[in-house]
């Protein structure tokens, strides 16, 4: 019984942290970075992962948020999306669908 409640609480926490990260225009940068770190730790501890559109906004190297034009540089070139973290210079590459 306690395991189900723990997992349910973890899912609720992941959804709240995800909403903070997705609303990066309305929140302070420190709050968003803190939410990103907590989202990673909750996911690892409880096995509850965020959706892929949220995890793409978190740098896995420095564990901070990737906000376009503020903390991340995004380039689209020849069918690929390149996202670079401006804090730690980690580069993420993904292919465009279509």
mmCIF file as gemmi writes it, N, C-alpha and C atoms, coordinates in Angstrom:
data_model
loop_
_atom_site.group_PDB
_atom_site.id
_atom_site.type_symbol
_atom_site.label_atom_id
_atom_site.label_alt_id
_atom_site.label_comp_id
_atom_site.label_asym_id
_atom_site.label_entity_id
_atom_site.label_seq_id
_atom_site.pdbx_PDB_ins_code
_atom_site.Cartn_x
_atom_site.Cartn_y
_atom_site.Cartn_z
_atom_site.occupancy
_atom_site.B_iso_or_equiv
_atom_site.pdbx_formal_charge
_atom_site.auth_seq_id
_atom_site.auth_asym_id
_atom_site.pdbx_PDB_model_num
ATOM 1 N N . UNK Axp A 1 ? 0.814 -1.193 0 1 0 ? 1 A 1
ATOM 2 C CA . UNK Axp A 1 ? 0 0 0 1 0 ? 1 A 1
ATOM 3 C C . UNK Axp A 1 ? 0.863 1.265 0 1 0 ? 1 A 1
ATOM 4 N N . UNK Axp A 2 ? 1.923 1.243 0.803 1 0 ? 2 A 1
ATOM 5 C CA . UNK Axp A 2 ? 2.789 2.413 0.884 1 0 ? 2 A 1
ATOM 6 C C . UNK Axp A 2 ? 3.541 2.642 -0.421 1 0 ? 2 A 1
ATOM 7 N N . UNK Axp A 3 ? 3.843 1.566 -1.133 1 0 ? 3 A 1
ATOM 8 C CA . UNK Axp A 3 ? 4.57 1.701 -2.401 1 0 ? 3 A 1
ATOM 9 C C . UNK Axp A 3 ? 3.702 2.399 -3.441 1 0 ? 3 A 1
ATOM 10 N N . UNK Axp A 4 ? 2.406 2.091 -3.471 1 0 ? 4 A 1
ATOM 11 C CA . UNK Axp A 4 ? 1.511 2.742 -4.425 1 0 ? 4 A 1
ATOM 12 C C . UNK Axp A 4 ? 1.378 4.226 -4.117 1 0 ? 4 A 1
ATOM 13 N N . UNK Axp A 5 ? 1.275 4.564 -2.828 1 0 ? 5 A 1
ATOM 14 C CA . UNK Axp A 5 ? 1.184 5.978 -2.459 1 0 ? 5 A 1
ATOM 15 C C . UNK Axp A 5 ? 2.467 6.721 -2.796 1 0 ? 5 A 1
ATOM 16 N N . UNK Axp A 6 ? 3.598 6.071 -2.574 1 0 ? 6 A 1
ATOM 17 C CA . UNK Axp A 6 ? 4.882 6.699 -2.876 1 0 ? 6 A 1
ATOM 18 C C . UNK Axp A 6 ? 5.008 6.96 -4.371 1 0 ? 6 A 1
ATOM 19 N N . UNK Axp A 7 ? 4.605 5.982 -5.17 1 0 ? 7 A 1
ATOM 20 C CA . UNK Axp A 7 ? 4.685 6.147 -6.623 1 0 ? 7 A 1
ATOM 21 C C . UNK Axp A 7 ? 3.703 7.211 -7.115 1 0 ? 7 A 1
ATOM 22 N N . UNK Axp A 8 ? 2.524 7.253 -6.514 1 0 ? 8 A 1
ATOM 23 C CA . UNK Axp A 8 ? 1.528 8.261 -6.895 1 0 ? 8 A 1
ATOM 24 C C . UNK Axp A 8 ? 2.022 9.665 -6.539 1 0 ? 8 A 1
ATOM 25 N N . UNK Axp A 9 ? 2.641 9.795 -5.351 1 0 ? 9 A 1
ATOM 26 C CA . UNK Axp A 9 ? 3.208 11.085 -4.957 1 0 ? 9 A 1
ATOM 27 C C . UNK Axp A 9 ? 4.349 11.49 -5.871 1 0 ? 9 A 1
ATOM 28 N N . UNK Axp A 10 ? 5.151 10.522 -6.291 1 0 ? 10 A 1
ATOM 29 C CA . UNK Axp A 10 ? 6.248 10.809 -7.211 1 0 ? 10 A 1
ATOM 30 C C . UNK Axp A 10 ? 5.716 11.266 -8.566 1 0 ? 10 A 1
ATOM 31 N N . UNK Axp A 11 ? 4.649 10.638 -9.053 1 0 ? 11 A 1
ATOM 32 C CA . UNK Axp A 11 ? 4.056 11.056 -10.328 1 0 ? 11 A 1
ATOM 33 C C . UNK Axp A 11 ? 3.486 12.467 -10.231 1 0 ? 11 A 1
ATOM 34 N N . UNK Axp A 12 ? 2.898 12.787 -9.084 1 0 ? 12 A 1
ATOM 35 C CA . UNK Axp A 12 ? 2.358 14.133 -8.881 1 0 ? 12 A 1
ATOM 36 C C . UNK Axp A 12 ? 3.49 15.153 -8.854 1 0 ? 12 A 1
ATOM 37 N N . UNK Axp A 13 ? 4.596 14.806 -8.196 1 0 ? 13 A 1
ATOM 38 C CA . UNK Axp A 13 ? 5.742 15.703 -8.131 1 0 ? 13 A 1
ATOM 39 C C . UNK Axp A 13 ? 6.354 15.911 -9.513 1 0 ? 13 A 1
ATOM 40 N N . UNK Axp A 14 ? 6.443 14.845 -10.298 1 0 ? 14 A 1
ATOM 41 C CA . UNK Axp A 14 ? 6.994 14.953 -11.647 1 0 ? 14 A 1
ATOM 42 C C . UNK Axp A 14 ? 6.122 15.853 -12.513 1 0 ? 14 A 1
ATOM 43 N N . UNK Axp A 15 ? 4.819 15.743 -12.392 1 0 ? 15 A 1
ATOM 44 C CA . UNK Axp A 15 ? 3.943 16.593 -13.207 1 0 ? 15 A 1
ATOM 45 C C . UNK Axp A 15 ? 4.045 18.057 -12.778 1 0 ? 15 A 1
ATOM 46 N N . UNK Axp A 16 ? 4.17 18.329 -11.486 1 0 ? 16 A 1
ATOM 47 C CA . UNK Axp A 16 ? 4.308 19.712 -11.031 1 0 ? 16 A 1
ATOM 48 C C . UNK Axp A 16 ? 5.647 20.304 -11.451 1 0 ? 16 A 1
ATOM 49 N N . UNK Axp A 17 ? 6.718 19.527 -11.323 1 0 ? 17 A 1
ATOM 50 C CA . UNK Axp A 17 ? 8.031 20.009 -11.744 1 0 ? 17 A 1
ATOM 51 C C . UNK Axp A 17 ? 8.092 20.203 -13.252 1 0 ? 17 A 1
ATOM 52 N N . UNK Axp A 18 ? 7.425 19.327 -13.984 1 0 ? 18 A 1
ATOM 53 C CA . UNK Axp A 18 ? 7.38 19.462 -15.446 1 0 ? 18 A 1
ATOM 54 C C . UNK Axp A 18 ? 6.669 20.734 -15.861 1 0 ? 18 A 1
ATOM 55 N N . UNK Axp A 19 ? 5.586 21.074 -15.163 1 0 ? 19 A 1
ATOM 56 C CA . UNK Axp A 19 ? 4.855 22.297 -15.508 1 0 ? 19 A 1
ATOM 57 C C . UNK Axp A 19 ? 5.697 23.533 -15.227 1 0 ? 19 A 1
ATOM 58 N N . UNK Axp A 20 ? 6.529 23.484 -14.186 1 0 ? 20 A 1
ATOM 59 C CA . UNK Axp A 20 ? 7.422 24.614 -13.909 1 0 ? 20 A 1
ATOM 60 C C . UNK Axp A 20 ? 8.437 24.771 -15.036 1 0 ? 20 A 1
ATOM 61 N N . UNK Axp A 21 ? 8.982 23.652 -15.493 1 0 ? 21 A 1
ATOM 62 C CA . UNK Axp A 21 ? 9.996 23.71 -16.553 1 0 ? 21 A 1
ATOM 63 C C . UNK Axp A 21 ? 9.376 24.146 -17.881 1 0 ? 21 A 1
ATOM 64 N N . UNK Axp A 22 ? 8.175 23.662 -18.174 1 0 ? 22 A 1
ATOM 65 C CA . UNK Axp A 22 ? 7.537 24.018 -19.447 1 0 ? 22 A 1
ATOM 66 C C . UNK Axp A 22 ? 7.099 25.479 -19.49 1 0 ? 22 A 1
ATOM 67 N N . UNK Axp A 23 ? 6.832 26.079 -18.343 1 0 ? 23 A 1
ATOM 68 C CA . UNK Axp A 23 ? 6.454 27.492 -18.289 1 0 ? 23 A 1
ATOM 69 C C . UNK Axp A 23 ? 7.674 28.341 -17.966 1 0 ? 23 A 1
ATOM 70 N N . UNK Axp A 24 ? 8.743 28.164 -18.743 1 0 ? 24 A 1
ATOM 71 C CA . UNK Axp A 24 ? 9.994 28.849 -18.457 1 0 ? 24 A 1
ATOM 72 C C . UNK Axp A 24 ? 9.925 30.343 -18.688 1 0 ? 24 A 1
ATOM 73 N N . UNK Axp A 25 ? 8.918 30.832 -19.412 1 0 ? 25 A 1
ATOM 74 C CA . UNK Axp A 25 ? 8.791 32.276 -19.621 1 0 ? 25 A 1
ATOM 75 C C . UNK Axp A 25 ? 8.269 32.986 -18.379 1 0 ? 25 A 1
ATOM 76 N N . UNK Axp A 26 ? 7.522 32.269 -17.531 1 0 ? 26 A 1
ATOM 77 C CA . UNK Axp A 26 ? 6.88 32.896 -16.384 1 0 ? 26 A 1
ATOM 78 C C . UNK Axp A 26 ? 7.643 32.723 -15.078 1 0 ? 26 A 1
ATOM 79 N N . UNK Axp A 27 ? 8.713 31.944 -15.053 1 0 ? 27 A 1
ATOM 80 C CA . UNK Axp A 27 ? 9.409 31.629 -13.816 1 0 ? 27 A 1
ATOM 81 C C . UNK Axp A 27 ? 10.843 32.143 -13.83 1 0 ? 27 A 1
ATOM 82 N N . UNK Axp A 28 ? 11.403 32.254 -12.631 1 0 ? 28 A 1
ATOM 83 C CA . UNK Axp A 28 ? 12.788 32.669 -12.457 1 0 ? 28 A 1
ATOM 84 C C . UNK Axp A 28 ? 13.726 31.538 -12.878 1 0 ? 28 A 1
ATOM 85 N N . UNK Axp A 29 ? 14.895 31.887 -13.376 1 0 ? 29 A 1
ATOM 86 C CA . UNK Axp A 29 ? 15.84 30.9 -13.869 1 0 ? 29 A 1
ATOM 87 C C . UNK Axp A 29 ? 16.32 29.962 -12.759 1 0 ? 29 A 1
ATOM 88 N N . UNK Axp A 30 ? 16.517 30.473 -11.555 1 0 ? 30 A 1
ATOM 89 C CA . UNK Axp A 30 ? 16.956 29.623 -10.446 1 0 ? 30 A 1
ATOM 90 C C . UNK Axp A 30 ? 15.889 28.601 -10.069 1 0 ? 30 A 1
ATOM 91 N N . UNK Axp A 31 ? 14.638 28.995 -10.134 1 0 ? 31 A 1
ATOM 92 C CA . UNK Axp A 31 ? 13.536 28.076 -9.827 1 0 ? 31 A 1
ATOM 93 C C . UNK Axp A 31 ? 13.464 26.972 -10.873 1 0 ? 31 A 1
ATOM 94 N N . UNK Axp A 32 ? 13.654 27.328 -12.125 1 0 ? 32 A 1
ATOM 95 C CA . UNK Axp A 32 ? 13.603 26.343 -13.205 1 0 ? 32 A 1
ATOM 96 C C . UNK Axp A 32 ? 14.768 25.365 -13.086 1 0 ? 32 A 1
ATOM 97 N N . UNK Axp A 33 ? 15.965 25.871 -12.761 1 0 ? 33 A 1
ATOM 98 C CA . UNK Axp A 33 ? 17.126 24.99 -12.591 1 0 ? 33 A 1
ATOM 99 C C . UNK Axp A 33 ? 16.926 24.043 -11.413 1 0 ? 33 A 1
ATOM 100 N N . UNK Axp A 34 ? 16.355 24.548 -10.338 1 0 ? 34 A 1
ATOM 101 C CA . UNK Axp A 34 ? 16.084 23.701 -9.178 1 0 ? 34 A 1
ATOM 102 C C . UNK Axp A 34 ? 15.059 22.618 -9.524 1 0 ? 34 A 1
ATOM 103 N N . UNK Axp A 35 ? 14.037 22.994 -10.275 1 0 ? 35 A 1
ATOM 104 C CA . UNK Axp A 35 ? 13.025 22.018 -10.692 1 0 ? 35 A 1
ATOM 105 C C . UNK Axp A 35 ? 13.643 20.947 -11.587 1 0 ? 35 A 1
ATOM 106 N N . UNK Axp A 36 ? 14.583 21.329 -12.44 1 0 ? 36 A 1
ATOM 107 C CA . UNK Axp A 36 ? 15.244 20.361 -13.319 1 0 ? 36 A 1
ATOM 108 C C . UNK Axp A 36 ? 16.054 19.356 -12.508 1 0 ? 36 A 1
ATOM 109 N N . UNK Axp A 37 ? 16.813 19.839 -11.523 1 0 ? 37 A 1
ATOM 110 C CA . UNK Axp A 37 ? 17.604 18.932 -10.675 1 0 ? 37 A 1
ATOM 111 C C . UNK Axp A 37 ? 16.69 17.992 -9.89 1 0 ? 37 A 1
ATOM 112 N N . UNK Axp A 38 ? 15.614 18.529 -9.334 1 0 ? 38 A 1
ATOM 113 C CA . UNK Axp A 38 ? 14.696 17.703 -8.55 1 0 ? 38 A 1
ATOM 114 C C . UNK Axp A 38 ? 13.979 16.684 -9.424 1 0 ? 38 A 1
ATOM 115 N N . UNK Axp A 39 ? 13.657 17.066 -10.647 1 0 ? 39 A 1
ATOM 116 C CA . UNK Axp A 39 ? 12.988 16.147 -11.567 1 0 ? 39 A 1
ATOM 117 C C . UNK Axp A 39 ? 13.88 14.955 -11.887 1 0 ? 39 A 1
ATOM 118 N N . UNK Axp A 40 ? 15.163 15.198 -12.085 1 0 ? 40 A 1
ATOM 119 C CA . UNK Axp A 40 ? 16.097 14.112 -12.354 1 0 ? 40 A 1
ATOM 120 C C . UNK Axp A 40 ? 16.215 13.193 -11.14 1 0 ? 40 A 1
ATOM 121 N N . UNK Axp A 41 ? 16.316 13.779 -9.947 1 0 ? 41 A 1
ATOM 122 C CA . UNK Axp A 41 ? 16.499 12.952 -8.749 1 0 ? 41 A 1
ATOM 123 C C . UNK Axp A 41 ? 15.246 12.152 -8.421 1 0 ? 41 A 1
ATOM 124 N N . UNK Axp A 42 ? 14.057 12.736 -8.59 1 0 ? 42 A 1
ATOM 125 C CA . UNK Axp A 42 ? 12.814 11.989 -8.354 1 0 ? 42 A 1
ATOM 126 C C . UNK Axp A 42 ? 12.683 10.858 -9.358 1 0 ? 42 A 1
ATOM 127 N N . UNK Axp A 43 ? 13.042 11.128 -10.594 1 0 ? 43 A 1
ATOM 128 C CA . UNK Axp A 43 ? 12.972 10.087 -11.62 1 0 ? 43 A 1
ATOM 129 C C . UNK Axp A 43 ? 13.896 8.923 -11.326 1 0 ? 43 A 1
ATOM 130 N N . UNK Axp A 44 ? 15.09 9.219 -10.853 1 0 ? 44 A 1
ATOM 131 C CA . UNK Axp A 44 ? 16.035 8.146 -10.535 1 0 ? 44 A 1
ATOM 132 C C . UNK Axp A 44 ? 15.615 7.375 -9.292 1 0 ? 44 A 1
ATOM 133 N N . UNK Axp A 45 ? 15.125 8.088 -8.298 1 0 ? 45 A 1
ATOM 134 C CA . UNK Axp A 45 ? 14.805 7.446 -7.028 1 0 ? 45 A 1
ATOM 135 C C . UNK Axp A 45 ? 13.547 6.591 -7.099 1 0 ? 45 A 1
ATOM 136 N N . UNK Axp A 46 ? 12.526 7.08 -7.805 1 0 ? 46 A 1
ATOM 137 C CA . UNK Axp A 46 ? 11.232 6.409 -7.797 1 0 ? 46 A 1
ATOM 138 C C . UNK Axp A 46 ? 10.862 5.741 -9.117 1 0 ? 46 A 1
ATOM 139 N N . UNK Axp A 47 ? 11.68 5.889 -10.134 1 0 ? 47 A 1
ATOM 140 C CA . UNK Axp A 47 ? 11.396 5.244 -11.409 1 0 ? 47 A 1
ATOM 141 C C . UNK Axp A 47 ? 10.251 5.873 -12.174 1 0 ? 47 A 1
ATOM 142 N N . UNK Axp A 48 ? 9.939 7.123 -11.86 1 0 ? 48 A 1
ATOM 143 C CA . UNK Axp A 48 ? 8.877 7.847 -12.553 1 0 ? 48 A 1
ATOM 144 C C . UNK Axp A 48 ? 9.55 8.881 -13.437 1 0 ? 48 A 1
ATOM 145 N N . UNK Axp A 49 ? 9.4 8.739 -14.732 1 0 ? 49 A 1
ATOM 146 C CA . UNK Axp A 49 ? 10.076 9.628 -15.666 1 0 ? 49 A 1
ATOM 147 C C . UNK Axp A 49 ? 9.127 10.692 -16.208 1 0 ? 49 A 1
ATOM 148 N N . UNK Axp A 50 ? 9.701 11.794 -16.59 1 0 ? 50 A 1
ATOM 149 C CA . UNK Axp A 50 ? 8.932 12.859 -17.217 1 0 ? 50 A 1
ATOM 150 C C . UNK Axp A 50 ? 8.779 12.559 -18.704 1 0 ? 50 A 1
ATOM 151 N N . UNK Axp A 51 ? 7.913 13.305 -19.363 1 0 ? 51 A 1
ATOM 152 C CA . UNK Axp A 51 ? 7.706 13.123 -20.798 1 0 ? 51 A 1
ATOM 153 C C . UNK Axp A 51 ? 8.938 13.604 -21.553 1 0 ? 51 A 1
ATOM 154 N N . UNK Axp A 52 ? 9.071 13.139 -22.778 1 0 ? 52 A 1
ATOM 155 C CA . UNK Axp A 52 ? 10.279 13.431 -23.552 1 0 ? 52 A 1
ATOM 156 C C . UNK Axp A 52 ? 10.412 14.917 -23.883 1 0 ? 52 A 1
ATOM 157 N N . UNK Axp A 53 ? 9.29 15.628 -24.046 1 0 ? 53 A 1
ATOM 158 C CA . UNK Axp A 53 ? 9.4 17.057 -24.343 1 0 ? 53 A 1
ATOM 159 C C . UNK Axp A 53 ? 9.944 17.837 -23.146 1 0 ? 53 A 1
ATOM 160 N N . UNK Axp A 54 ? 9.798 17.303 -21.939 1 0 ? 54 A 1
ATOM 161 C CA . UNK Axp A 54 ? 10.341 17.946 -20.749 1 0 ? 54 A 1
ATOM 162 C C . UNK Axp A 54 ? 11.809 17.569 -20.573 1 0 ? 54 A 1
ATOM 163 N N . UNK Axp A 55 ? 12.141 16.313 -20.789 1 0 ? 55 A 1
ATOM 164 C CA . UNK Axp A 55 ? 13.528 15.886 -20.588 1 0 ? 55 A 1
ATOM 165 C C . UNK Axp A 55 ? 14.471 16.502 -21.621 1 0 ? 55 A 1
ATOM 166 N N . UNK Axp A 56 ? 13.946 16.913 -22.759 1 0 ? 56 A 1
ATOM 167 C CA . UNK Axp A 56 ? 14.78 17.593 -23.748 1 0 ? 56 A 1
ATOM 168 C C . UNK Axp A 56 ? 15.146 19.003 -23.309 1 0 ? 56 A 1
ATOM 169 N N . UNK Axp A 57 ? 14.467 19.513 -22.284 1 0 ? 57 A 1
ATOM 170 C CA . UNK Axp A 57 ? 14.755 20.845 -21.77 1 0 ? 57 A 1
ATOM 171 C C . UNK Axp A 57 ? 15.694 20.81 -20.569 1 0 ? 57 A 1
ATOM 172 N N . UNK Axp A 58 ? 16.321 19.649 -20.315 1 0 ? 58 A 1
ATOM 173 C CA . UNK Axp A 58 ? 17.243 19.516 -19.193 1 0 ? 58 A 1
ATOM 174 C C . UNK Axp A 58 ? 18.584 19.009 -19.718 1 0 ? 58 A 1
ATOM 175 N N . UNK Axp A 59 ? 19.655 19.697 -19.351 1 0 ? 59 A 1
ATOM 176 C CA . UNK Axp A 59 ? 21.001 19.25 -19.711 1 0 ? 59 A 1
ATOM 177 C C . UNK Axp A 59 ? 21.382 18.117 -18.782 1 0 ? 59 A 1
ATOM 178 N N . UNK Axp A 60 ? 21.755 16.981 -19.332 1 0 ? 60 A 1
ATOM 179 C CA . UNK Axp A 60 ? 22.108 15.834 -18.511 1 0 ? 60 A 1
ATOM 180 C C . UNK Axp A 60 ? 23.524 15.934 -17.96 1 0 ? 60 A 1
ATOM 181 N N . UNK Axp A 61 ? 24.291 16.877 -18.443 1 0 ? 61 A 1
ATOM 182 C CA . UNK Axp A 61 ? 25.662 17.038 -17.973 1 0 ? 61 A 1
ATOM 183 C C . UNK Axp A 61 ? 25.725 17.93 -16.731 1 0 ? 61 A 1
ATOM 184 N N . UNK Axp A 62 ? 25.175 19.143 -16.832 1 0 ? 62 A 1
ATOM 185 C CA . UNK Axp A 62 ? 25.219 20.075 -15.699 1 0 ? 62 A 1
ATOM 186 C C . UNK Axp A 62 ? 23.913 20.082 -14.898 1 0 ? 62 A 1
ATOM 187 N N . UNK Axp A 63 ? 22.905 19.311 -15.344 1 0 ? 63 A 1
ATOM 188 C CA . UNK Axp A 63 ? 21.619 19.155 -14.656 1 0 ? 63 A 1
ATOM 189 C C . UNK Axp A 63 ? 20.901 20.486 -14.451 1 0 ? 63 A 1
ATOM 190 N N . UNK Axp A 64 ? 20.948 21.32 -15.465 1 0 ? 64 A 1
ATOM 191 C CA . UNK Axp A 64 ? 20.247 22.604 -15.437 1 0 ? 64 A 1
ATOM 192 C C . UNK Axp A 64 ? 19.351 22.684 -16.661 1 0 ? 64 A 1
ATOM 193 N N . UNK Axp A 65 ? 18.508 23.693 -16.676 1 0 ? 65 A 1
ATOM 194 C CA . UNK Axp A 65 ? 17.513 23.8 -17.734 1 0 ? 65 A 1
ATOM 195 C C . UNK Axp A 65 ? 18.126 24.303 -19.037 1 0 ? 65 A 1
ATOM 196 N N . UNK Axp A 66 ? 17.54 23.862 -20.14 1 0 ? 66 A 1
ATOM 197 C CA . UNK Axp A 66 ? 17.934 24.309 -21.479 1 0 ? 66 A 1
ATOM 198 C C . UNK Axp A 66 ? 16.813 25.183 -22.02 1 0 ? 66 A 1
ATOM 199 N N . UNK Axp A 67 ? 16.922 26.484 -21.816 1 0 ? 67 A 1
ATOM 200 C CA . UNK Axp A 67 ? 15.913 27.42 -22.279 1 0 ? 67 A 1
ATOM 201 C C . UNK Axp A 67 ? 16.41 28.041 -23.572 1 0 ? 67 A 1
ATOM 202 N N . UNK Axp A 68 ? 15.647 27.884 -24.645 1 0 ? 68 A 1
ATOM 203 C CA . UNK Axp A 68 ? 16.093 28.433 -25.932 1 0 ? 68 A 1
ATOM 204 C C . UNK Axp A 68 ? 16.371 29.934 -25.847 1 0 ? 68 A 1
ATOM 205 N N . UNK Axp A 69 ? 17.492 30.352 -26.386 1 0 ? 69 A 1
ATOM 206 C CA . UNK Axp A 69 ? 17.962 31.732 -26.472 1 0 ? 69 A 1
ATOM 207 C C . UNK Axp A 69 ? 18.472 32.281 -25.148 1 0 ? 69 A 1
ATOM 208 N N . UNK Axp A 70 ? 18.261 31.584 -24.028 1 0 ? 70 A 1
ATOM 209 C CA . UNK Axp A 70 ? 18.807 32.041 -22.749 1 0 ? 70 A 1
ATOM 210 C C . UNK Axp A 70 ? 19.964 31.149 -22.309 1 0 ? 70 A 1
ATOM 211 N N . UNK Axp A 71 ? 19.713 29.868 -22.191 1 0 ? 71 A 1
ATOM 212 C CA . UNK Axp A 71 ? 20.752 28.949 -21.718 1 0 ? 71 A 1
ATOM 213 C C . UNK Axp A 71 ? 21.056 27.86 -22.74 1 0 ? 71 A 1
ATOM 214 N N . UNK Axp A 72 ? 20.431 27.94 -23.902 1 0 ? 72 A 1
ATOM 215 C CA . UNK Axp A 72 ? 20.679 26.937 -24.941 1 0 ? 72 A 1
ATOM 216 C C . UNK Axp A 72 ? 20.688 27.6 -26.316 1 0 ? 72 A 1
ATOM 217 N N . UNK Axp A 73 ? 21.546 27.079 -27.164 1 0 ? 73 A 1
ATOM 218 C CA . UNK Axp A 73 ? 21.582 27.537 -28.553 1 0 ? 73 A 1
ATOM 219 C C . UNK Axp A 73 ? 21.049 26.397 -29.402 1 0 ? 73 A 1
ATOM 220 N N . UNK Axp A 74 ? 20.063 26.688 -30.224 1 0 ? 74 A 1
ATOM 221 C CA . UNK Axp A 74 ? 19.42 25.666 -31.048 1 0 ? 74 A 1
ATOM 222 C C . UNK Axp A 74 ? 19.639 26.006 -32.515 1 0 ? 74 A 1
ATOM 223 N N . UNK Axp A 75 ? 20.14 25.029 -33.252 1 0 ? 75 A 1
ATOM 224 C CA . UNK Axp A 75 ? 20.38 25.199 -34.684 1 0 ? 75 A 1
ATOM 225 C C . UNK Axp A 75 ? 19.701 24.062 -35.428 1 0 ? 75 A 1
ATOM 226 N N . UNK Axp A 76 ? 19.114 24.402 -36.575 1 0 ? 76 A 1
ATOM 227 C CA . UNK Axp A 76 ? 18.491 23.406 -37.438 1 0 ? 76 A 1
ATOM 228 C C . UNK Axp A 76 ? 19.231 23.451 -38.767 1 0 ? 76 A 1
ATOM 229 N N . UNK Axp A 77 ? 19.782 22.301 -39.137 1 0 ? 77 A 1
ATOM 230 C CA . UNK Axp A 77 ? 20.592 22.263 -40.351 1 0 ? 77 A 1
ATOM 231 C C . UNK Axp A 77 ? 20.527 20.873 -40.954 1 0 ? 77 A 1
ATOM 232 N N . UNK Axp A 78 ? 20.192 20.8 -42.191 1 0 ? 78 A 1
ATOM 233 C CA . UNK Axp A 78 ? 20.161 19.584 -43.004 1 0 ? 78 A 1
ATOM 234 C C . UNK Axp A 78 ? 19.528 18.392 -42.282 1 0 ? 78 A 1
ATOM 235 N N . UNK Axp A 79 ? 18.331 18.609 -41.778 1 0 ? 79 A 1
ATOM 236 C CA . UNK Axp A 79 ? 17.569 17.513 -41.181 1 0 ? 79 A 1
ATOM 237 C C . UNK Axp A 79 ? 17.94 17.155 -39.755 1 0 ? 79 A 1
ATOM 238 N N . UNK Axp A 80 ? 18.767 17.956 -39.1 1 0 ? 80 A 1
ATOM 239 C CA . UNK Axp A 80 ? 19.164 17.684 -37.724 1 0 ? 80 A 1
ATOM 240 C C . UNK Axp A 80 ? 18.921 18.913 -36.85 1 0 ? 80 A 1
ATOM 241 N N . UNK Axp A 81 ? 18.568 18.671 -35.604 1 0 ? 81 A 1
ATOM 242 C CA . UNK Axp A 81 ? 18.45 19.732 -34.611 1 0 ? 81 A 1
ATOM 243 C C . UNK Axp A 81 ? 19.628 19.6 -33.668 1 0 ? 81 A 1
ATOM 244 N N . UNK Axp A 82 ? 20.38 20.654 -33.525 1 0 ? 82 A 1
ATOM 245 C CA . UNK Axp A 82 ? 21.521 20.668 -32.627 1 0 ? 82 A 1
ATOM 246 C C . UNK Axp A 82 ? 21.23 21.636 -31.494 1 0 ? 82 A 1
ATOM 247 N N . UNK Axp A 83 ? 21.216 21.124 -30.273 1 0 ? 83 A 1
ATOM 248 C CA . UNK Axp A 83 ? 20.988 21.937 -29.088 1 0 ? 83 A 1
ATOM 249 C C . UNK Axp A 83 ? 22.269 21.947 -28.276 1 0 ? 83 A 1
ATOM 250 N N . UNK Axp A 84 ? 22.769 23.149 -27.983 1 0 ? 84 A 1
ATOM 251 C CA . UNK Axp A 84 ? 24.002 23.285 -27.221 1 0 ? 84 A 1
ATOM 252 C C . UNK Axp A 84 ? 23.708 24 -25.912 1 0 ? 84 A 1
ATOM 253 N N . UNK Axp A 85 ? 24.179 23.439 -24.81 1 0 ? 85 A 1
ATOM 254 C CA . UNK Axp A 85 ? 24.056 24.081 -23.511 1 0 ? 85 A 1
ATOM 255 C C . UNK Axp A 85 ? 25.121 25.171 -23.436 1 0 ? 85 A 1
ATOM 256 N N . UNK Axp A 86 ? 24.719 26.397 -23.138 1 0 ? 86 A 1
ATOM 257 C CA . UNK Axp A 86 ? 25.684 27.493 -23.083 1 0 ? 86 A 1
ATOM 258 C C . UNK Axp A 86 ? 26.438 27.529 -21.763 1 0 ? 86 A 1
ATOM 259 N N . UNK Axp A 87 ? 26.027 26.707 -20.799 1 0 ? 87 A 1
ATOM 260 C CA . UNK Axp A 87 ? 26.708 26.681 -19.503 1 0 ? 87 A 1
ATOM 261 C C . UNK Axp A 87 ? 27.873 25.695 -19.495 1 0 ? 87 A 1
ATOM 262 N N . UNK Axp A 88 ? 27.643 24.494 -20.013 1 0 ? 88 A 1
ATOM 263 C CA . UNK Axp A 88 ? 28.697 23.475 -19.972 1 0 ? 88 A 1
ATOM 264 C C . UNK Axp A 88 ? 29.165 23.062 -21.365 1 0 ? 88 A 1
ATOM 265 N N . UNK Axp A 89 ? 28.579 23.629 -22.41 1 0 ? 89 A 1
ATOM 266 C CA . UNK Axp A 89 ? 28.929 23.383 -23.817 1 0 ? 89 A 1
ATOM 267 C C . UNK Axp A 89 ? 28.644 21.962 -24.283 1 0 ? 89 A 1
ATOM 268 N N . UNK Axp A 90 ? 27.756 21.252 -23.624 1 0 ? 90 A 1
ATOM 269 C CA . UNK Axp A 90 ? 27.343 19.922 -24.071 1 0 ? 90 A 1
ATOM 270 C C . UNK Axp A 90 ? 26.455 20.085 -25.297 1 0 ? 90 A 1
ATOM 271 N N . UNK Axp A 91 ? 26.619 19.211 -26.271 1 0 ? 91 A 1
ATOM 272 C CA . UNK Axp A 91 ? 25.873 19.286 -27.52 1 0 ? 91 A 1
ATOM 273 C C . UNK Axp A 91 ? 24.961 18.074 -27.635 1 0 ? 91 A 1
ATOM 274 N N . UNK Axp A 92 ? 23.695 18.326 -27.958 1 0 ? 92 A 1
ATOM 275 C CA . UNK Axp A 92 ? 22.703 17.274 -28.192 1 0 ? 92 A 1
ATOM 276 C C . UNK Axp A 92 ? 22.266 17.356 -29.642 1 0 ? 92 A 1
ATOM 277 N N . UNK Axp A 93 ? 22.289 16.216 -30.32 1 0 ? 93 A 1
ATOM 278 C CA . UNK Axp A 93 ? 21.863 16.184 -31.717 1 0 ? 93 A 1
ATOM 279 C C . UNK Axp A 93 ? 20.711 15.225 -31.867 1 0 ? 93 A 1
ATOM 280 N N . UNK Axp A 94 ? 19.7 15.63 -32.631 1 0 ? 94 A 1
ATOM 281 C CA . UNK Axp A 94 ? 18.569 14.742 -32.919 1 0 ? 94 A 1
ATOM 282 C C . UNK Axp A 94 ? 18.141 14.971 -34.347 1 0 ? 94 A 1
ATOM 283 N N . UNK Axp A 95 ? 17.511 13.98 -34.896 1 0 ? 95 A 1
ATOM 284 C CA . UNK Axp A 95 ? 17.089 14.014 -36.289 1 0 ? 95 A 1
ATOM 285 C C . UNK Axp A 95 ? 15.663 14.548 -36.389 1 0 ? 95 A 1
ATOM 286 N N . UNK Axp A 96 ? 15.412 15.349 -37.399 1 0 ? 96 A 1
ATOM 287 C CA . UNK Axp A 96 ? 14.058 15.821 -37.665 1 0 ? 96 A 1
ATOM 288 C C . UNK Axp A 96 ? 13.231 14.701 -38.272 1 0 ? 96 A 1
ATOM 289 N N . UNK Axp A 97 ? 12.01 14.597 -37.851 1 0 ? 97 A 1
ATOM 290 C CA . UNK Axp A 97 ? 11.123 13.575 -38.417 1 0 ? 97 A 1
ATOM 291 C C . UNK Axp A 97 ? 10.496 14.131 -39.69 1 0 ? 97 A 1
ATOM 292 N N . UNK Axp A 98 ? 10.248 13.225 -40.609 1 0 ? 98 A 1
ATOM 293 C CA . UNK Axp A 98 ? 9.544 13.69 -41.798 1 0 ? 98 A 1
ATOM 294 C C . UNK Axp A 98 ? 10.077 13.227 -43.048 1 0 ? 98 A 1
